[in-house]
Amino acid sequence: MLCAKIVYDEDLIKNELGEKTEEEYKEKIWEEIKEINKKLPDFKHIKKIEITTEEFVKTTTHKIKRYMVK
């Protein structure tokens, strides 16, 4: 199953979409992902998303430490 963890900037998203709850942001993002999924083969479809404002843990060279992403 292909999942996406999305980190968003609170200030930027509030400017773009207005003052909303995290669930409303998730719904808006999910609508966009559905449109993208239509253009992709089935095995590449994103099935689950998780949104957060917390940055990923990164190395000193600014690469995401994937083994620490849950």
PDB file of N, CA, C and O in Angstrom:
ATOM      1  N   MET A   1       0.852  -1.172   0.000  1.00  0.00           N
ATOM      2  CA  MET A   1       0.000   0.000   0.000  1.00  0.00           C
ATOM      3  C   MET A   1       0.899   1.236   0.000  1.00  0.00           C
ATOM      4  O   MET A   1       1.846   1.330   0.781  1.00  0.00           O
ATOM      5  N   LEU A   2       0.593   2.163  -0.870  1.00  0.00           N
ATOM      6  CA  LEU A   2       1.367   3.391  -0.987  1.00  0.00           C
ATOM      7  C   LEU A   2       0.735   4.472  -0.123  1.00  0.00           C
ATOM      8  O   LEU A   2      -0.437   4.809  -0.290  1.00  0.00           O
ATOM      9  N   CYS A   3       1.521   5.011   0.803  1.00  0.00           N
ATOM     10  CA  CYS A   3       1.054   6.048   1.719  1.00  0.00           C
ATOM     11  C   CYS A   3       1.904   7.304   1.528  1.00  0.00           C
ATOM     12  O   CYS A   3       3.052   7.231   1.090  1.00  0.00           O
ATOM     13  N   ALA A   4       1.323   8.449   1.863  1.00  0.00           N
ATOM     14  CA  ALA A   4       2.056   9.711   1.760  1.00  0.00           C
ATOM     15  C   ALA A   4       1.953  10.444   3.088  1.00  0.00           C
ATOM     16  O   ALA A   4       0.866  10.596   3.644  1.00  0.00           O
ATOM     17  N   LYS A   5       3.088  10.891   3.585  1.00  0.00           N
ATOM     18  CA  LYS A   5       3.116  11.725   4.778  1.00  0.00           C
ATOM     19  C   LYS A   5       3.435  13.138   4.296  1.00  0.00           C
ATOM     20  O   LYS A   5       4.483  13.378   3.697  1.00  0.00           O
ATOM     21  N   ILE A   6       2.527  14.058   4.561  1.00  0.00           N
ATOM     22  CA  ILE A   6       2.623  15.415   4.036  1.00  0.00           C
ATOM     23  C   ILE A   6       2.867  16.393   5.174  1.00  0.00           C
ATOM     24  O   ILE A   6       2.109  16.443   6.143  1.00  0.00           O
ATOM     25  N   VAL A   7       3.937  17.171   5.044  1.00  0.00           N
ATOM     26  CA  VAL A   7       4.261  18.204   6.020  1.00  0.00           C
ATOM     27  C   VAL A   7       3.894  19.537   5.372  1.00  0.00           C
ATOM     28  O   VAL A   7       4.367  19.855   4.281  1.00  0.00           O
ATOM     29  N   TYR A   8       3.049  20.314   6.048  1.00  0.00           N
ATOM     30  CA  TYR A   8       2.635  21.585   5.475  1.00  0.00           C
ATOM     31  C   TYR A   8       3.005  22.759   6.367  1.00  0.00           C
ATOM     32  O   TYR A   8       3.167  22.609   7.579  1.00  0.00           O
ATOM     33  N   ASP A   9       3.136  23.917   5.757  1.00  0.00           N
ATOM     34  CA  ASP A   9       3.437  25.169   6.442  1.00  0.00           C
ATOM     35  C   ASP A   9       2.107  25.809   6.842  1.00  0.00           C
ATOM     36  O   ASP A   9       1.306  26.172   5.980  1.00  0.00           O
ATOM     37  N   GLU A  10       1.877  25.944   8.135  1.00  0.00           N
ATOM     38  CA  GLU A  10       0.598  26.468   8.624  1.00  0.00           C
ATOM     39  C   GLU A  10       0.262  27.834   8.050  1.00  0.00           C
ATOM     40  O   GLU A  10      -0.864  28.059   7.605  1.00  0.00           O
ATOM     41  N   ASP A  11       1.222  28.748   8.053  1.00  0.00           N
ATOM     42  CA  ASP A  11       0.965  30.103   7.566  1.00  0.00           C
ATOM     43  C   ASP A  11       0.611  30.104   6.087  1.00  0.00           C
ATOM     44  O   ASP A  11      -0.315  30.800   5.671  1.00  0.00           O
ATOM     45  N   LEU A  12       1.330  29.343   5.303  1.00  0.00           N
ATOM     46  CA  LEU A  12       1.094  29.292   3.864  1.00  0.00           C
ATOM     47  C   LEU A  12      -0.275  28.710   3.543  1.00  0.00           C
ATOM     48  O   LEU A  12      -1.000  29.247   2.706  1.00  0.00           O
ATOM     49  N   ILE A  13      -0.627  27.622   4.201  1.00  0.00           N
ATOM     50  CA  ILE A  13      -1.909  26.974   3.909  1.00  0.00           C
ATOM     51  C   ILE A  13      -3.081  27.832   4.389  1.00  0.00           C
ATOM     52  O   ILE A  13      -4.146  27.818   3.773  1.00  0.00           O
ATOM     53  N   LYS A  14      -2.899  28.573   5.473  1.00  0.00           N
ATOM     54  CA  LYS A  14      -3.956  29.480   5.931  1.00  0.00           C
ATOM     55  C   LYS A  14      -4.170  30.619   4.941  1.00  0.00           C
ATOM     56  O   LYS A  14      -5.300  31.059   4.730  1.00  0.00           O
ATOM     57  N   ASN A  15      -3.084  31.096   4.334  1.00  0.00           N
ATOM     58  CA  ASN A  15      -3.208  32.141   3.320  1.00  0.00           C
ATOM     59  C   ASN A  15      -3.913  31.628   2.068  1.00  0.00           C
ATOM     60  O   ASN A  15      -4.695  32.353   1.453  1.00  0.00           O
ATOM     61  N   GLU A  16      -3.636  30.371   1.688  1.00  0.00           N
ATOM     62  CA  GLU A  16      -4.211  29.793   0.474  1.00  0.00           C
ATOM     63  C   GLU A  16      -5.654  29.342   0.658  1.00  0.00           C
ATOM     64  O   GLU A  16      -6.503  29.618  -0.189  1.00  0.00           O
ATOM     65  N   LEU A  17      -5.939  28.647   1.765  1.00  0.00           N
ATOM     66  CA  LEU A  17      -7.251  28.030   1.959  1.00  0.00           C
ATOM     67  C   LEU A  17      -8.105  28.692   3.036  1.00  0.00           C
ATOM     68  O   LEU A  17      -9.281  28.359   3.179  1.00  0.00           O
ATOM     69  N   GLY A  18      -7.540  29.609   3.784  1.00  0.00           N
ATOM     70  CA  GLY A  18      -8.285  30.246   4.862  1.00  0.00           C
ATOM     71  C   GLY A  18      -8.162  29.463   6.160  1.00  0.00           C
ATOM     72  O   GLY A  18      -7.523  28.412   6.209  1.00  0.00           O
ATOM     73  N   GLU A  19      -8.771  29.980   7.192  1.00  0.00           N
ATOM     74  CA  GLU A  19      -8.729  29.368   8.528  1.00  0.00           C
ATOM     75  C   GLU A  19      -9.657  28.156   8.559  1.00  0.00           C
ATOM     76  O   GLU A  19     -10.878  28.306   8.510  1.00  0.00           O
ATOM     77  N   LYS A  20      -9.080  26.954   8.639  1.00  0.00           N
ATOM     78  CA  LYS A  20      -9.856  25.720   8.669  1.00  0.00           C
ATOM     79  C   LYS A  20      -9.210  24.749   9.633  1.00  0.00           C
ATOM     80  O   LYS A  20      -8.105  24.985  10.121  1.00  0.00           O
ATOM     81  N   THR A  21      -9.903  23.655   9.907  1.00  0.00           N
ATOM     82  CA  THR A  21      -9.345  22.621  10.774  1.00  0.00           C
ATOM     83  C   THR A  21      -8.402  21.723   9.969  1.00  0.00           C
ATOM     84  O   THR A  21      -8.394  21.756   8.738  1.00  0.00           O
ATOM     85  N   GLU A  22      -7.621  20.935  10.673  1.00  0.00           N
ATOM     86  CA  GLU A  22      -6.695  20.022  10.008  1.00  0.00           C
ATOM     87  C   GLU A  22      -7.449  18.994   9.166  1.00  0.00           C
ATOM     88  O   GLU A  22      -6.967  18.588   8.109  1.00  0.00           O
ATOM     89  N   GLU A  23      -8.619  18.576   9.623  1.00  0.00           N
ATOM     90  CA  GLU A  23      -9.432  17.626   8.858  1.00  0.00           C
ATOM     91  C   GLU A  23      -9.892  18.233   7.536  1.00  0.00           C
ATOM     92  O   GLU A  23      -9.916  17.542   6.517  1.00  0.00           O
ATOM     93  N   GLU A  24     -10.255  19.512   7.540  1.00  0.00           N
ATOM     94  CA  GLU A  24     -10.676  20.179   6.307  1.00  0.00           C
ATOM     95  C   GLU A  24      -9.501  20.307   5.339  1.00  0.00           C
ATOM     96  O   GLU A  24      -9.675  20.170   4.128  1.00  0.00           O
ATOM     97  N   TYR A  25      -8.305  20.571   5.870  1.00  0.00           N
ATOM     98  CA  TYR A  25      -7.110  20.613   5.030  1.00  0.00           C
ATOM     99  C   TYR A  25      -6.862  19.236   4.418  1.00  0.00           C
ATOM    100  O   TYR A  25      -6.528  19.118   3.239  1.00  0.00           O
ATOM    101  N   LYS A  26      -7.029  18.201   5.236  1.00  0.00           N
ATOM    102  CA  LYS A  26      -6.804  16.838   4.761  1.00  0.00           C
ATOM    103  C   LYS A  26      -7.778  16.492   3.641  1.00  0.00           C
ATOM    104  O   LYS A  26      -7.390  15.856   2.661  1.00  0.00           O
ATOM    105  N   GLU A  27      -9.034  16.901   3.772  1.00  0.00           N
ATOM    106  CA  GLU A  27     -10.035  16.656   2.731  1.00  0.00           C
ATOM    107  C   GLU A  27      -9.654  17.342   1.426  1.00  0.00           C
ATOM    108  O   GLU A  27      -9.771  16.746   0.355  1.00  0.00           O
ATOM    109  N   LYS A  28      -9.201  18.582   1.507  1.00  0.00           N
ATOM    110  CA  LYS A  28      -8.800  19.339   0.315  1.00  0.00           C
ATOM    111  C   LYS A  28      -7.604  18.668  -0.367  1.00  0.00           C
ATOM    112  O   LYS A  28      -7.573  18.541  -1.591  1.00  0.00           O
ATOM    113  N   ILE A  29      -6.635  18.248   0.420  1.00  0.00           N
ATOM    114  CA  ILE A  29      -5.464  17.566  -0.126  1.00  0.00           C
ATOM    115  C   ILE A  29      -5.875  16.241  -0.756  1.00  0.00           C
ATOM    116  O   ILE A  29      -5.385  15.881  -1.826  1.00  0.00           O
ATOM    117  N   TRP A  30      -6.776  15.515  -0.094  1.00  0.00           N
ATOM    118  CA  TRP A  30      -7.224  14.219  -0.606  1.00  0.00           C
ATOM    119  C   TRP A  30      -7.930  14.380  -1.955  1.00  0.00           C
ATOM    120  O   TRP A  30      -7.785  13.525  -2.828  1.00  0.00           O
ATOM    121  N   GLU A  31      -8.693  15.466  -2.136  1.00  0.00           N
ATOM    122  CA  GLU A  31      -9.347  15.734  -3.425  1.00  0.00           C
ATOM    123  C   GLU A  31      -8.307  15.894  -4.529  1.00  0.00           C
ATOM    124  O   GLU A  31      -8.487  15.387  -5.636  1.00  0.00           O
ATOM    125  N   GLU A  32      -7.223  16.598  -4.228  1.00  0.00           N
ATOM    126  CA  GLU A  32      -6.151  16.785  -5.209  1.00  0.00           C
ATOM    127  C   GLU A  32      -5.465  15.449  -5.528  1.00  0.00           C
ATOM    128  O   GLU A  32      -5.131  15.179  -6.682  1.00  0.00           O
ATOM    129  N   ILE A  33      -5.262  14.630  -4.512  1.00  0.00           N
ATOM    130  CA  ILE A  33      -4.622  13.330  -4.721  1.00  0.00           C
ATOM    131  C   ILE A  33      -5.500  12.424  -5.575  1.00  0.00           C
ATOM    132  O   ILE A  33      -4.985  11.671  -6.402  1.00  0.00           O
ATOM    133  N   LYS A  34      -6.804  12.483  -5.392  1.00  0.00           N
ATOM    134  CA  LYS A  34      -7.722  11.687  -6.221  1.00  0.00           C
ATOM    135  C   LYS A  34      -7.569  12.041  -7.691  1.00  0.00           C
ATOM    136  O   LYS A  34      -7.596  11.158  -8.547  1.00  0.00           O
ATOM    137  N   GLU A  35      -7.410  13.324  -7.991  1.00  0.00           N
ATOM    138  CA  GLU A  35      -7.215  13.761  -9.371  1.00  0.00           C
ATOM    139  C   GLU A  35      -5.891  13.226  -9.921  1.00  0.00           C
ATOM    140  O   GLU A  35      -5.824  12.797 -11.073  1.00  0.00           O
ATOM    141  N   ILE A  36      -4.861  13.250  -9.115  1.00  0.00           N
ATOM    142  CA  ILE A  36      -3.559  12.728  -9.538  1.00  0.00           C
ATOM    143  C   ILE A  36      -3.632  11.219  -9.747  1.00  0.00           C
ATOM    144  O   ILE A  36      -3.067  10.693 -10.706  1.00  0.00           O
ATOM    145  N   ASN A  37      -4.336  10.517  -8.839  1.00  0.00           N
ATOM    146  CA  ASN A  37      -4.463   9.063  -8.932  1.00  0.00           C
ATOM    147  C   ASN A  37      -5.133   8.624 -10.231  1.00  0.00           C
ATOM    148  O   ASN A  37      -4.836   7.544 -10.740  1.00  0.00           O
ATOM    149  N   LYS A  38      -6.032   9.443 -10.776  1.00  0.00           N
ATOM    150  CA  LYS A  38      -6.720   9.097 -12.020  1.00  0.00           C
ATOM    151  C   LYS A  38      -5.746   8.953 -13.183  1.00  0.00           C
ATOM    152  O   LYS A  38      -6.010   8.213 -14.131  1.00  0.00           O
ATOM    153  N   LYS A  39      -4.627   9.654 -13.112  1.00  0.00           N
ATOM    154  CA  LYS A  39      -3.647   9.645 -14.198  1.00  0.00           C
ATOM    155  C   LYS A  39      -2.579   8.573 -14.014  1.00  0.00           C
ATOM    156  O   LYS A  39      -1.745   8.368 -14.896  1.00  0.00           O
ATOM    157  N   LEU A  40      -2.600   7.890 -12.873  1.00  0.00           N
ATOM    158  CA  LEU A  40      -1.566   6.907 -12.552  1.00  0.00           C
ATOM    159  C   LEU A  40      -2.103   5.486 -12.678  1.00  0.00           C
ATOM    160  O   LEU A  40      -3.308   5.270 -12.548  1.00  0.00           O
ATOM    161  N   PRO A  41      -1.226   4.513 -12.930  1.00  0.00           N
ATOM    162  CA  PRO A  41      -1.662   3.118 -12.904  1.00  0.00           C
ATOM    163  C   PRO A  41      -2.075   2.726 -11.477  1.00  0.00           C
ATOM    164  O   PRO A  41      -1.648   3.348 -10.505  1.00  0.00           O
ATOM    165  N   ASP A  42      -2.896   1.703 -11.372  1.00  0.00           N
ATOM    166  CA  ASP A  42      -3.441   1.299 -10.071  1.00  0.00           C
ATOM    167  C   ASP A  42      -2.371   1.039  -9.010  1.00  0.00           C
ATOM    168  O   ASP A  42      -2.554   1.409  -7.850  1.00  0.00           O
ATOM    169  N   PHE A  43      -1.276   0.419  -9.385  1.00  0.00           N
ATOM    170  CA  PHE A  43      -0.269   0.075  -8.386  1.00  0.00           C
ATOM    171  C   PHE A  43       0.469   1.294  -7.846  1.00  0.00           C
ATOM    172  O   PHE A  43       1.180   1.184  -6.847  1.00  0.00           O
ATOM    173  N   LYS A  44       0.319   2.450  -8.482  1.00  0.00           N
ATOM    174  CA  LYS A  44       0.963   3.674  -8.011  1.00  0.00           C
ATOM    175  C   LYS A  44       0.000   4.604  -7.272  1.00  0.00           C
ATOM    176  O   LYS A  44       0.405   5.688  -6.853  1.00  0.00           O
ATOM    177  N   HIS A  45      -1.249   4.214  -7.103  1.00  0.00           N
ATOM    178  CA  HIS A  45      -2.230   5.056  -6.418  1.00  0.00           C
ATOM    179  C   HIS A  45      -1.874   5.239  -4.943  1.00  0.00           C
ATOM    180  O   HIS A  45      -1.482   4.292  -4.261  1.00  0.00           O
ATOM    181  N   ILE A  46      -2.016   6.460  -4.474  1.00  0.00           N
ATOM    182  CA  ILE A  46      -1.827   6.755  -3.052  1.00  0.00           C
ATOM    183  C   ILE A  46      -3.112   6.346  -2.348  1.00  0.00           C
ATOM    184  O   ILE A  46      -4.193   6.827  -2.689  1.00  0.00           O
ATOM    185  N   LYS A  47      -2.996   5.467  -1.376  1.00  0.00           N
ATOM    186  CA  LYS A  47      -4.172   4.917  -0.687  1.00  0.00           C
ATOM    187  C   LYS A  47      -4.456   5.599   0.646  1.00  0.00           C
ATOM    188  O   LYS A  47      -5.591   5.596   1.122  1.00  0.00           O
ATOM    189  N   LYS A  48      -3.425   6.182   1.245  1.00  0.00           N
ATOM    190  CA  LYS A  48      -3.568   6.749   2.586  1.00  0.00           C
ATOM    191  C   LYS A  48      -2.672   7.977   2.695  1.00  0.00           C
ATOM    192  O   LYS A  48      -1.567   8.005   2.153  1.00  0.00           O
ATOM    193  N   ILE A  49      -3.169   9.002   3.409  1.00  0.00           N
ATOM    194  CA  ILE A  49      -2.329  10.171   3.650  1.00  0.00           C
ATOM    195  C   ILE A  49      -2.346  10.506   5.141  1.00  0.00           C
ATOM    196  O   ILE A  49      -3.298  10.215   5.865  1.00  0.00           O
ATOM    197  N   GLU A  50      -1.273  11.117   5.552  1.00  0.00           N
ATOM    198  CA  GLU A  50      -1.152  11.623   6.918  1.00  0.00           C
ATOM    199  C   GLU A  50      -0.575  13.030   6.788  1.00  0.00           C
ATOM    200  O   GLU A  50       0.465  13.224   6.158  1.00  0.00           O
ATOM    201  N   ILE A  51      -1.252  14.011   7.386  1.00  0.00           N
ATOM    202  CA  ILE A  51      -0.731  15.371   7.307  1.00  0.00           C
ATOM    203  C   ILE A  51      -0.294  15.834   8.688  1.00  0.00           C
ATOM    204  O   ILE A  51      -0.880  15.457   9.703  1.00  0.00           O
ATOM    205  N   THR A  52       0.745  16.656   8.707  1.00  0.00           N
ATOM    206  CA  THR A  52       1.301  17.134   9.959  1.00  0.00           C
ATOM    207  C   THR A  52       2.051  18.439   9.714  1.00  0.00           C
ATOM    208  O   THR A  52       2.385  18.774   8.577  1.00  0.00           O
ATOM    209  N   THR A  53       2.307  19.153  10.774  1.00  0.00           N
ATOM    210  CA  THR A  53       3.109  20.376  10.672  1.00  0.00           C
ATOM    211  C   THR A  53       4.527  20.141  11.189  1.00  0.00           C
ATOM    212  O   THR A  53       5.373  21.032  11.104  1.00  0.00           O
ATOM    213  N   GLU A  54       4.790  18.957  11.720  1.00  0.00           N
ATOM    214  CA  GLU A  54       6.114  18.626  12.249  1.00  0.00           C
ATOM    215  C   GLU A  54       7.056  18.258  11.119  1.00  0.00           C
ATOM    216  O   GLU A  54       6.717  17.448  10.256  1.00  0.00           O
ATOM    217  N   GLU A  55       8.231  18.850  11.126  1.00  0.00           N
ATOM    218  CA  GLU A  55       9.236  18.553  10.105  1.00  0.00           C
ATOM    219  C   GLU A  55       9.745  17.128  10.276  1.00  0.00           C
ATOM    220  O   GLU A  55       9.709  16.569  11.372  1.00  0.00           O
ATOM    221  N   PHE A  56      10.220  16.551   9.179  1.00  0.00           N
ATOM    222  CA  PHE A  56      10.854  15.245   9.235  1.00  0.00           C
ATOM    223  C   PHE A  56      12.211  15.377   9.920  1.00  0.00           C
ATOM    224  O   PHE A  56      12.835  16.438   9.877  1.00  0.00           O
ATOM    225  N   VAL A  57      12.662  14.297  10.551  1.00  0.00           N
ATOM    226  CA  VAL A  57      14.004  14.268  11.125  1.00  0.00           C
ATOM    227  C   VAL A  57      14.972  14.146   9.957  1.00  0.00           C
ATOM    228  O   VAL A  57      14.808  13.290   9.088  1.00  0.00           O
ATOM    229  N   LYS A  58      15.987  15.012   9.947  1.00  0.00           N
ATOM    230  CA  LYS A  58      16.907  15.047   8.806  1.00  0.00           C
ATOM    231  C   LYS A  58      18.348  14.852   9.257  1.00  0.00           C
ATOM    232  O   LYS A  58      18.701  15.058  10.418  1.00  0.00           O
ATOM    233  N   THR A  59      19.161  14.448   8.291  1.00  0.00           N
ATOM    234  CA  THR A  59      20.591  14.291   8.533  1.00  0.00           C
ATOM    235  C   THR A  59      21.258  15.662   8.429  1.00  0.00           C
ATOM    236  O   THR A  59      20.604  16.666   8.146  1.00  0.00           O
ATOM    237  N   THR A  60      22.556  15.685   8.660  1.00  0.00           N
ATOM    238  CA  THR A  60      23.284  16.959   8.553  1.00  0.00           C
ATOM    239  C   THR A  60      23.343  17.465   7.117  1.00  0.00           C
ATOM    240  O   THR A  60      23.612  18.643   6.884  1.00  0.00           O
ATOM    241  N   THR A  61      23.093  16.577   6.150  1.00  0.00           N
ATOM    242  CA  THR A  61      23.064  16.989   4.743  1.00  0.00           C
ATOM    243  C   THR A  61      21.632  17.232   4.266  1.00  0.00           C
ATOM    244  O   THR A  61      21.383  17.316   3.064  1.00  0.00           O
ATOM    245  N   HIS A  62      20.696  17.345   5.204  1.00  0.00           N
ATOM    246  CA  HIS A  62      19.288  17.685   4.960  1.00  0.00           C
ATOM    247  C   HIS A  62      18.510  16.621   4.195  1.00  0.00           C
ATOM    248  O   HIS A  62      17.552  16.936   3.489  1.00  0.00           O
ATOM    249  N   LYS A  63      18.918  15.371   4.333  1.00  0.00           N
ATOM    250  CA  LYS A  63      18.163  14.265   3.762  1.00  0.00           C
ATOM    251  C   LYS A  63      17.252  13.708   4.856  1.00  0.00           C
ATOM    252  O   LYS A  63      17.627  13.678   6.028  1.00  0.00           O
ATOM    253  N   ILE A  64      16.058  13.269   4.469  1.00  0.00           N
ATOM    254  CA  ILE A  64      15.111  12.713   5.441  1.00  0.00           C
ATOM    255  C   ILE A  64      15.613  11.349   5.910  1.00  0.00           C
ATOM    256  O   ILE A  64      16.017  10.509   5.107  1.00  0.00           O
ATOM    257  N   LYS A  65      15.578  11.148   7.229  1.00  0.00           N
ATOM    258  CA  LYS A  65      15.932   9.847   7.801  1.00  0.00           C
ATOM    259  C   LYS A  65      14.698   8.960   7.691  1.00  0.00           C
ATOM    260  O   LYS A  65      13.845   8.947   8.578  1.00  0.00           O
ATOM    261  N   ARG A  66      14.618   8.224   6.598  1.00  0.00           N
ATOM    262  CA  ARG A  66      13.404   7.445   6.286  1.00  0.00           C
ATOM    263  C   ARG A  66      13.087   6.387   7.326  1.00  0.00           C
ATOM    264  O   ARG A  66      11.916   6.113   7.592  1.00  0.00           O
ATOM    265  N   TYR A  67      14.105   5.793   7.917  1.00  0.00           N
ATOM    266  CA  TYR A  67      13.864   4.751   8.913  1.00  0.00           C
ATOM    267  C   TYR A  67      13.209   5.315  10.174  1.00  0.00           C
ATOM    268  O   TYR A  67      12.673   4.550  10.976  1.00  0.00           O
ATOM    269  N   MET A  68      13.240   6.640  10.368  1.00  0.00           N
ATOM    270  CA  MET A  68      12.630   7.264  11.541  1.00  0.00           C
ATOM    271  C   MET A  68      11.202   7.749  11.256  1.00  0.00           C
ATOM    272  O   MET A  68      10.497   8.167  12.174  1.00  0.00           O
ATOM    273  N   VAL A  69      10.778   7.693   9.994  1.00  0.00           N
ATOM    274  CA  VAL A  69       9.423   8.108   9.620  1.00  0.00           C
ATOM    275  C   VAL A  69       8.495   6.937   9.869  1.00  0.00           C
ATOM    276  O   VAL A  69       8.706   5.847   9.338  1.00  0.00           O
ATOM    277  N   LYS A  70       7.483   7.156  10.662  1.00  0.00           N
ATOM    278  CA  LYS A  70       6.512   6.082  10.975  1.00  0.00           C
ATOM    279  C   LYS A  70       5.169   6.442  10.403  1.00  0.00           C
ATOM    280  O   LYS A  70       4.212   5.682  10.549  1.00  0.00           O
TER     281      LYS A  70
END
